């Protein structure tokens, strides 16, 4: 940072691989996992378990599994139970069971040769090591969808019945399967499907207020005090909610916005930082889209760009925009349109995804309209519209 002050206290807490000590709104699922595997702390050699965790992108599947793995391992260590948690992303190993098992084996024997053995031989050696060390492992196969698509029913069947090939011997491997598309299970044969579908934990997408809680926790861990205000948090949560309640997306957007704040030497993360961050992920409005707008649509959008460029608010009211619109009309020698027409412009730009409208009830039985410019930097938008309107007047 070359001596400049950062809005971050510890930006590693915003990293995709960071596992927080608590998981807001996933406490129930965490307790359920601990209960499903509680036998490991009492009689690990007599049982094994198989669990599916499913949910859309950003619903916390991976972080839930990692948090559970750390917590159950800690409890096992306290009770002097030999337990290892092993987390493997199937996509990283091209969905091939041979490469996955090879990786798991090298965790216990780092110098084990990578060639010359079949999957069955590697599995036998893994069981032998676990028997020698009197250890039980919880093997989590993340992005299990990749393995199902690549290997099919036969491999899944073997994974669900690992212990049957060791009749009468201690149970050594339990499994957690993480997948997004649960319908893939229906494509397996009956035997594999019946075993897999026994215990399923479904993670529903986060609601907007839940994303606010998650963001607030990460801000407390990763940002300096008062460097992110409530309006900015609310707007990021709204964007995360619009992306199917994707907490991962919201956290990444928060981090990006913080980096834009640092790049501009700002002491706080502003709504404009968020707009710059979102525009770095998704394409913003194109020039040909601006050219297709009518004169007053351009003037109205210019008024919005100017308002947000001159104010750090994440939201504004329609009445404030009307004031800026009237001033812009005067600049271009145009008579302002009516409130009804302005509302129609607002709805148009909302439908195009340029604006976000939120209508809420007030205490006086009226309605309050909040408007935001969620994804386009106001400076960039003002520059493009000013150029387009100048061309109109030439």
C-alpha positions as CSV (number, residue, x, y, z in Angstrom):
1,X,0.0,0.0,0.0
2,X,3.1,2.3,0.0
3,X,2.2,3.8,3.4
4,X,-1.4,4.6,2.4
5,X,-4.2,3.7,4.7
6,X,-6.4,0.8,3.7
7,X,-10.1,0.2,4.4
8,X,-9.1,-3.4,5.2
9,X,-8.1,-4.7,8.6
10,X,-7.4,-8.2,7.3
11,X,-8.5,-8.8,3.8
12,X,-7.7,-12.6,4.1
13,X,-11.1,-12.8,5.9
14,X,-12.7,-12.1,2.5
15,X,-10.9,-14.9,0.7
16,X,-13.0,-17.6,-0.8
17,X,-11.0,-20.2,1.1
18,X,-11.4,-18.6,4.5
19,X,-13.5,-20.7,6.9
20,X,-15.1,-18.5,9.7
21,X,-15.6,-19.8,13.2
22,X,-19.4,-19.3,12.9
23,X,-21.7,-19.7,9.9
24,X,-24.7,-17.4,10.1
25,X,-27.9,-19.1,9.1
26,X,-26.2,-22.5,8.7
27,X,-26.2,-23.4,12.4
28,X,-29.0,-25.9,12.1
29,X,-27.2,-27.8,9.3
30,X,-23.9,-27.7,11.2
31,X,-25.6,-29.2,14.3
32,X,-27.2,-31.9,12.0
33,X,-23.8,-32.9,10.6
34,X,-22.3,-33.1,14.1
35,X,-25.2,-35.3,15.1
36,X,-24.9,-37.6,12.1
37,X,-21.2,-38.2,12.8
38,X,-21.4,-38.2,16.6
39,X,-20.8,-41.9,16.7
40,X,-17.2,-41.4,15.6
41,X,-16.5,-39.9,19.0
42,X,-17.9,-43.1,20.8
43,X,-17.4,-46.1,18.6
44,X,-15.8,-45.2,15.3
45,X,-14.9,-48.8,14.4
46,X,-18.4,-50.0,14.4
47,X,-20.1,-47.6,12.0
48,X,-19.6,-45.4,8.9
49,X,-21.8,-42.7,7.5
50,X,-22.7,-41.3,4.1
51,X,-24.2,-37.8,3.7
52,X,-25.2,-35.6,0.7
53,X,-25.0,-31.8,1.0
54,X,-26.8,-30.1,-1.9
55,X,-27.7,-26.6,-2.9
56,X,-27.1,-23.9,-5.5
57,X,-23.8,-22.0,-5.9
58,X,-23.0,-19.7,-3.0
59,X,-25.3,-21.4,-0.5
60,X,-22.4,-22.4,1.8
61,X,-22.0,-26.1,1.0
62,X,-18.2,-26.1,0.9
63,X,-17.7,-23.8,3.9
64,X,-20.2,-25.8,5.9
65,X,-18.3,-29.0,5.3
66,X,-14.9,-27.4,6.2
67,X,-16.3,-25.9,9.4
68,X,-17.8,-29.2,10.4
69,X,-14.6,-31.0,9.5
70,X,-12.5,-28.6,11.7
71,X,-15.0,-28.9,14.6
72,X,-15.4,-32.6,14.7
73,X,-11.6,-33.1,14.4
74,X,-11.1,-30.8,17.3
75,X,-13.6,-32.7,19.4
76,X,-12.0,-36.0,18.4
77,X,-8.6,-34.7,19.4
78,X,-9.9,-33.7,22.8
79,X,-11.3,-37.2,23.3
80,X,-8.1,-38.8,22.0
81,X,-10.1,-40.4,19.0
82,X,-8.0,-40.8,15.9
83,X,-10.0,-39.0,13.2
84,X,-9.0,-37.2,10.0
85,X,-11.1,-35.0,7.8
86,X,-10.1,-35.0,4.1
87,X,-11.7,-32.6,1.6
88,X,-11.2,-33.2,-2.1
89,X,-12.6,-31.2,-5.0
90,X,-13.4,-33.7,-7.7
91,X,-13.1,-31.2,-10.4
92,X,-9.5,-30.6,-9.6
93,X,-8.9,-34.3,-10.3
94,X,-11.0,-34.4,-13.4
95,X,-13.7,-36.4,-11.8
96,X,-11.5,-39.5,-11.8
97,X,-11.7,-41.8,-8.8
98,X,-8.1,-43.1,-9.4
99,X,-6.6,-39.6,-9.1
100,X,-8.8,-38.8,-6.1
101,X,-7.8,-42.0,-4.2
102,X,-4.2,-41.4,-5.1
103,X,-4.4,-37.9,-3.6
104,X,-6.0,-39.2,-0.4
105,X,-3.3,-41.9,0.0
106,X,-0.5,-39.3,-0.4
107,X,-1.9,-37.4,2.5
108,X,-0.9,-40.3,4.7
109,X,2.2,-41.4,2.6
110,X,3.5,-38.3,0.8
111,X,6.2,-40.3,-1.1
112,X,3.9,-42.9,-2.4
113,X,4.7,-43.6,-6.2
114,X,2.1,-42.1,-8.6
115,X,2.3,-44.9,-11.1
116,X,2.0,-48.7,-11.2
117,X,-1.2,-49.2,-9.1
118,X,-4.9,-49.6,-9.9
119,X,-7.7,-47.8,-8.0
120,X,-8.5,-51.1,-6.1
121,X,-4.9,-51.5,-5.1
122,X,-4.6,-47.9,-3.9
123,X,-7.9,-48.4,-1.9
124,X,-6.5,-51.6,-0.3
125,X,-3.3,-49.8,0.7
126,X,-5.3,-46.9,2.2
127,X,-7.4,-49.3,4.3
128,X,-4.1,-51.0,5.4
129,X,-2.7,-47.6,6.5
130,X,-5.9,-46.7,8.4
131,X,-5.9,-50.1,10.1
132,X,-2.2,-49.6,11.1
133,X,-2.9,-46.2,12.5
134,X,-6.3,-47.1,14.0
135,X,-7.8,-44.1,12.2
136,X,-11.2,-43.2,10.7
137,X,-11.4,-40.6,8.0
138,X,-14.3,-38.5,6.8
139,X,-13.8,-38.1,3.1
140,X,-15.6,-35.2,1.6
141,X,-16.0,-35.3,-2.2
142,X,-16.8,-31.7,-3.3
143,X,-18.3,-31.1,-6.7
144,X,-19.3,-34.7,-6.8
145,X,-21.3,-33.9,-9.9
146,X,-18.1,-34.1,-11.8
147,X,-17.3,-37.6,-10.7
148,X,-20.9,-38.8,-11.4
149,X,-20.8,-37.5,-14.9
150,X,-17.3,-38.9,-15.5
151,X,-17.4,-42.3,-13.8
152,X,-21.1,-43.2,-13.6
153,X,-23.0,-45.7,-11.4
154,X,-20.3,-48.3,-11.0
155,X,-17.8,-46.1,-9.2
156,X,-20.5,-44.4,-7.1
157,X,-21.8,-47.9,-6.1
158,X,-18.3,-48.9,-4.9
159,X,-17.9,-45.6,-2.9
160,X,-21.1,-46.2,-1.1
161,X,-20.2,-49.8,-0.2
162,X,-16.5,-49.5,0.7
163,X,-16.9,-51.4,3.9
164,X,-18.6,-54.4,2.4
165,X,-15.3,-55.5,0.8
166,X,-13.9,-55.7,4.3
167,X,-16.5,-57.8,6.0
168,X,-15.8,-58.2,9.8
169,X,-13.1,-55.5,9.8
170,X,-13.3,-52.1,11.5
171,X,-15.1,-49.3,9.8
172,X,-12.6,-46.8,8.5
173,X,-14.1,-44.4,5.9
174,X,-17.2,-42.2,6.1
175,X,-18.2,-39.9,3.2
176,X,-19.8,-36.6,2.5
177,X,-20.8,-35.9,-1.1
178,X,-21.3,-32.3,-2.1
179,X,-23.2,-31.6,-5.3
180,X,-25.3,-28.8,-6.8
181,X,-27.6,-30.8,-9.0
182,X,-29.4,-33.5,-7.0
183,X,-31.2,-34.7,-10.2
184,X,-27.9,-36.4,-11.2
185,X,-28.6,-39.0,-8.6
186,X,-31.7,-40.1,-10.5
187,X,-29.5,-41.1,-13.4
188,X,-27.6,-43.7,-11.3
189,X,-28.7,-47.3,-10.9
190,X,-31.2,-48.3,-8.2
191,X,-28.6,-49.7,-5.9
192,X,-26.3,-46.6,-5.9
193,X,-29.3,-44.3,-5.7
194,X,-30.9,-46.0,-2.7
195,X,-27.8,-45.8,-0.6
196,X,-26.9,-42.2,-1.5
197,X,-30.4,-40.8,-0.9
198,X,-30.5,-41.9,2.7
199,X,-29.3,-38.7,4.4
200,X,-29.6,-35.4,2.4
201,X,-28.9,-31.9,3.8
202,X,-30.4,-29.3,1.5
203,X,-29.2,-25.8,1.7
204,X,-31.7,-23.3,0.4
205,X,-30.5,-20.0,-1.1
206,X,-29.9,-17.1,1.4
207,X,-32.5,-14.4,1.7
208,X,-31.5,-10.7,1.5
209,X,-31.5,-10.1,5.3
210,X,-29.4,-13.3,5.8
211,X,-26.8,-12.0,3.3
212,X,-26.6,-8.8,5.3
213,X,-25.8,-10.8,8.4
214,X,-23.1,-12.7,6.6
215,X,-21.6,-9.5,5.1
216,X,-21.7,-7.8,8.5
217,X,-19.7,-10.7,10.1
218,X,-17.1,-10.6,7.3
219,X,-16.8,-6.8,7.6
220,X,-16.2,-7.0,11.4
221,X,-13.4,-9.5,10.7
222,X,-11.9,-7.9,7.6
223,X,-12.5,-4.2,7.5
224,X,-11.6,-1.2,9.7
225,X,-14.4,0.2,11.9
226,X,-16.9,2.4,10.1
227,X,-15.3,1.8,6.7
228,X,-18.5,0.2,5.2
229,X,-21.8,1.8,5.8
230,X,-25.3,0.2,6.0
231,X,-26.5,1.4,2.6
232,X,-23.5,-0.2,0.9
233,X,-24.0,-3.4,2.8
234,X,-27.6,-3.4,1.8
235,X,-26.9,-2.8,-1.9
236,X,-24.3,-5.7,-2.0
237,X,-26.8,-8.0,-0.3
238,X,-29.4,-7.1,-2.8
239,X,-27.0,-7.9,-5.7
240,X,-26.1,-11.2,-4.0
241,X,-29.7,-12.0,-3.6
242,X,-30.4,-11.3,-7.3
243,X,-27.6,-13.8,-8.1
244,X,-29.7,-16.6,-6.5
245,X,-28.8,-15.7,-2.9
246,X,-25.2,-16.3,-3.7
247,X,-23.1,-15.5,-0.5
248,X,-19.9,-16.3,-2.3
249,X,-20.7,-13.7,-4.9
250,X,-21.6,-11.1,-2.3
251,X,-18.4,-11.6,-0.3
252,X,-16.3,-11.4,-3.4
253,X,-18.1,-8.2,-4.5
254,X,-17.5,-6.7,-1.0
255,X,-13.8,-7.5,-1.3
256,X,-13.6,-6.0,-4.8
257,X,-15.4,-2.8,-3.7
258,X,-12.8,-2.5,-0.9
259,X,-10.0,-2.8,-3.4
260,X,-11.5,0.0,-5.5
261,X,-11.8,2.1,-2.3
262,X,-8.1,1.6,-1.6
263,X,-7.2,2.3,-5.3
264,X,-9.0,5.7,-5.0
265,X,-7.5,6.5,-1.5
266,X,-11.0,6.5,0.0
267,X,-11.4,6.0,3.8
268,X,-14.7,4.2,3.3
269,X,-16.2,1.9,0.7
270,X,-18.8,3.9,-1.2
271,X,-21.7,2.9,-3.5
272,X,-19.6,4.0,-6.4
273,X,-16.9,1.5,-5.4
274,X,-19.6,-1.2,-5.5
275,X,-20.7,-0.1,-8.9
276,X,-17.0,-0.2,-10.2
277,X,-16.6,-3.6,-8.6
278,X,-19.8,-5.0,-10.2
279,X,-18.8,-3.5,-13.6
280,X,-15.5,-5.4,-13.4
281,X,-17.5,-8.6,-13.2
282,X,-20.4,-8.0,-15.7
283,X,-20.4,-5.8,-18.8
284,X,-22.0,-2.4,-18.3
285,X,-24.4,-0.6,-20.6
286,X,-23.2,-0.4,-24.3
287,X,-23.0,2.7,-26.4
288,X,-25.5,1.4,-28.9
289,X,-28.0,0.9,-26.1
290,X,-27.6,4.5,-25.1
291,X,-28.1,5.6,-28.8
292,X,-31.4,3.8,-28.9
293,X,-32.8,5.9,-26.0
294,X,-35.1,8.9,-26.6
295,X,-33.8,12.4,-25.8
296,X,-35.6,12.7,-22.4
297,X,-34.7,9.1,-21.5
298,X,-31.1,10.1,-21.9
299,X,-31.6,13.3,-19.9
300,X,-33.3,11.4,-17.1
301,X,-30.5,8.8,-17.0
302,X,-27.9,11.6,-17.0
303,X,-29.7,13.1,-14.0
304,X,-29.4,9.8,-12.2
305,X,-25.7,9.5,-13.1
306,X,-25.1,13.0,-11.8
307,X,-26.9,12.5,-8.6
308,X,-24.9,9.3,-7.7
309,X,-21.7,10.9,-8.9
310,X,-22.2,13.8,-6.6
311,X,-23.5,11.8,-3.6
312,X,-22.2,8.8,-1.8
313,X,-25.7,7.4,-1.1
314,X,-26.4,3.9,-2.3
315,X,-30.1,4.8,-2.7
316,X,-32.2,7.9,-3.4
317,X,-35.8,9.0,-3.8
318,X,-37.6,9.7,-7.0
319,X,-38.2,13.3,-5.9
320,X,-34.5,13.9,-5.6
321,X,-33.9,12.5,-9.1
322,X,-36.7,14.8,-10.4
323,X,-34.8,17.8,-9.1
324,X,-31.6,16.7,-11.0
325,X,-33.8,15.9,-14.1
326,X,-35.3,19.4,-14.1
327,X,-31.8,21.0,-13.9
328,X,-30.6,18.8,-16.8
329,X,-33.6,19.7,-18.9
330,X,-32.8,23.4,-18.4
331,X,-29.3,22.7,-19.5
332,X,-30.5,21.2,-22.8
333,X,-33.4,23.7,-23.2
334,X,-36.0,21.1,-22.8
335,X,-39.3,21.3,-20.8
336,X,-39.3,18.6,-18.0
337,X,-41.9,15.8,-18.5
338,X,-44.5,15.0,-15.9
339,X,-44.1,12.9,-12.7
340,X,-46.1,10.1,-14.4
341,X,-43.7,10.0,-17.4
342,X,-40.7,10.1,-15.1
343,X,-42.1,7.1,-13.2
344,X,-42.4,5.3,-16.6
345,X,-38.7,6.1,-17.3
346,X,-37.8,4.6,-13.9
347,X,-39.7,1.4,-14.7
348,X,-38.1,1.2,-18.1
349,X,-34.6,1.4,-16.8
350,X,-35.5,-1.0,-14.0
351,X,-36.6,-3.5,-16.6
352,X,-33.3,-3.0,-18.5
353,X,-31.4,-3.8,-15.3
354,X,-29.8,-0.3,-15.2
355,X,-31.8,0.8,-12.1
356,X,-33.1,-1.0,-9.1
357,X,-36.5,0.1,-7.6
358,X,-37.7,-0.8,-4.2
359,X,-41.2,0.4,-3.2
360,X,-41.9,0.2,0.6
361,X,-44.9,1.2,2.7
362,X,-44.6,4.2,5.0
363,X,-46.2,4.8,8.4
364,X,-48.6,7.2,6.9
365,X,-50.2,4.6,4.6
366,X,-48.3,5.9,1.6
367,X,-45.5,4.4,-0.4
368,X,-41.8,5.3,-0.5
369,X,-39.7,4.6,-3.7
370,X,-36.0,3.9,-3.3
371,X,-33.9,4.0,-6.4
372,X,-30.3,2.7,-6.8
373,X,-27.8,2.4,-9.6
374,X,-26.4,-1.0,-8.7
375,X,-24.0,-2.0,-11.5
376,X,-22.8,0.9,-13.6
377,X,-20.2,3.4,-12.3
378,X,-21.9,6.8,-12.2
379,X,-18.8,8.5,-13.6
380,X,-18.7,6.2,-16.6
381,X,-22.4,6.6,-17.2
382,X,-22.4,10.4,-17.0
383,X,-19.4,10.5,-19.4
384,X,-21.2,8.4,-22.0
385,X,-24.5,10.2,-21.7
386,X,-22.9,13.6,-21.9
387,X,-21.2,12.6,-25.1
388,X,-24.4,11.1,-26.5
389,X,-26.4,14.2,-25.7
390,X,-23.8,16.5,-27.2
391,X,-24.0,14.5,-30.4
392,X,-27.8,14.9,-30.3
393,X,-27.3,18.7,-30.3
394,X,-24.8,18.8,-33.1
